[in-house]
Structures are given as structure tokens and as C-alpha cells.
Amino acid sequence: QVQLVESGGGLVQPGGSRRLSCTASEFPLDRYAIGWFRRTPGEAERLGVSCISSSGGSTHYVDSVKGRFTISRDNAKNTVYLQMNSLRPEDTAVYYCAVFFASSACSDYVVHDYHYWGQGTQVTVSS
């Protein structure tokens, strides 16, 4: 069973930065678009944050993180990153990555179009 692994979460002060990583063993992430989602406290749903095409040439961000977060990938390392800067308390969430399997746009962030979800990594923004 393929499962992605997220890492890099932790406690960070408002205005700080954090870089999340998403990787998979024995699964070629470089063939697929990858999305980052998050589930904030008290929310049942995972909401899309950012996604990146298989080549890395196309990226998308939701408005709430645009200009603060940067998604990238290193296909040689089979890893996708989410660099988060200028973090705010409202960014506190469990962050997940997943593989996009659909003919639509990854930026639609339809949860059912994504598979091989990881366990998530907790990011807490607090002073």
C-alpha cells in the first residue's frame, strides 16, 4: 500500500517559517502532480493549499497563502516541498500531501481526485 510521508511540522512563532517535505518510498512521485492540503482545528474537511505539476513547471496557490507559501519539487530526491513563510496563527493545521489522479486541474482540490494520503504533519503557529 503506497502512502506518502509528510515531515517538517512543529511549533513556530507568528511571522516564522517552516518547510514541509513530502516523499514516498518505491513510488515515482515525479510522474504526478502533487497537492498539499490542510485540516485546521475543528474542521472535518481537508482543504487544498497548493499543488504542483509533475515537471514542477506549473504551480497553484489558494488566495490565503499566495505570496507566503512556495511549493517545489526535487524529482531526483522524489520529494515535494512546501516552504511556508510569514506564518500566521490561522495557518495552524495538520498538513497533508497526496498524489493527484484525474484529468481535471489539480487546483480544483477535489479530495477524491487525490490518493495515497500521508498521516499528515502538525504545524502550530503560536507565540
C-alpha positions in Angstrom: 0.0 0.0 0.0 1.5 3.3 -1.1 1.5 6.1 1.4 3.2 9.4 1.3 5.1 10.7 4.3 5.0 14.3 5.4 7.6 15.8 7.7 8.8 19.2 8.9 6.0 20.3 11.1 6.3 21.7 14.5 5.7 24.8 16.6 6.6 28.2 15.1 6.1 31.7 16.1 3.9 34.1 14.1 5.9 35.5 11.3 8.2 32.5 11.3 8.9 29.9 8.6 8.7 26.2 8.1 9.5 23.8 5.3 7.4 20.7 4.9 8.6 17.7 2.9 6.5 15.0 1.2 8.1 11.8 0.0 7.3 8.2 -0.9 9.4 5.1 -1.0 9.1 2.9 -4.0 6.6 5.2 -5.8 7.6 7.6 -8.5 6.2 11.0 -7.5 7.9 12.6 -10.5 5.2 11.2 -12.8 2.3 13.0 -11.0 1.0 16.3 -9.8 1.1 16.6 -6.1 -1.1 18.6 -3.8 -0.8 20.0 -0.3 -3.9 20.2 1.9 -4.5 21.1 5.5 -7.1 20.5 8.1 -7.5 23.3 10.6 -8.6 22.7 14.2 -12.3 22.0 14.5 -12.7 21.3 10.7 -13.6 17.9 9.4 -12.5 18.7 5.8 -9.1 18.9 4.3 -8.8 22.0 2.2 -6.4 22.5 -0.7 -3.4 24.8 -0.2 -1.2 24.4 -3.2 -0.4 22.0 -6.0 2.4 21.4 -8.4 2.6 19.7 -11.8 4.7 16.7 -12.4 7.5 18.7 -14.0 7.3 21.5 -11.5 6.6 24.0 -14.2 3.2 24.8 -13.1 2.1 25.7 -9.5 -1.0 26.9 -7.9 -1.8 28.5 -4.5 -5.1 29.3 -2.8 -5.5 33.0 -2.0 -4.9 32.7 1.7 -1.3 31.5 1.2 -0.4 33.2 -2.0 2.8 35.2 -1.7 3.7 33.4 1.6 4.0 29.7 0.6 6.1 28.2 -2.1 5.7 24.7 -3.5 8.5 23.0 -5.2 9.8 19.6 -6.1 13.1 17.8 -6.4 12.3 14.8 -8.6 15.8 13.4 -8.2 15.0 13.1 -4.5 11.4 12.0 -5.1 10.3 14.8 -2.8 7.9 17.7 -2.9 8.3 20.7 -0.6 6.1 23.4 0.9 8.0 26.4 2.1 5.9 28.4 4.4 6.9 31.9 5.3 5.2 34.7 7.3 3.2 32.1 9.2 0.0 33.2 10.9 -2.0 31.6 13.7 -4.7 30.7 11.2 -2.1 28.5 9.4 -2.2 26.2 12.3 -3.3 22.8 10.9 -2.4 19.3 10.0 -0.8 19.4 6.6 -1.1 16.5 4.2 0.2 15.8 0.7 -1.3 13.5 -1.8 -0.9 12.3 -5.4 -3.3 13.8 -8.0 -5.0 11.2 -10.2 -7.5 12.9 -12.5 -7.9 14.6 -15.9 -9.1 17.8 -14.3 -7.0 20.5 -12.7 -5.1 19.8 -9.5 -6.1 23.3 -8.4 -9.7 22.2 -8.2 -8.5 20.5 -5.0 -11.2 17.8 -5.2 -10.2 15.4 -2.3 -11.5 12.4 -4.2 -9.1 13.1 -7.1 -6.1 12.7 -4.7 -4.8 9.4 -3.4 -2.1 7.9 -1.2 -2.6 10.4 1.6 0.0 10.5 4.3 -0.6 10.7 8.0 0.0 14.5 8.0 2.3 16.7 9.9 1.1 19.2 12.5 2.1 22.8 12.2 1.2 25.1 15.1 1.7 28.8 14.8 1.7 30.4 18.2 3.7 32.7 20.4 
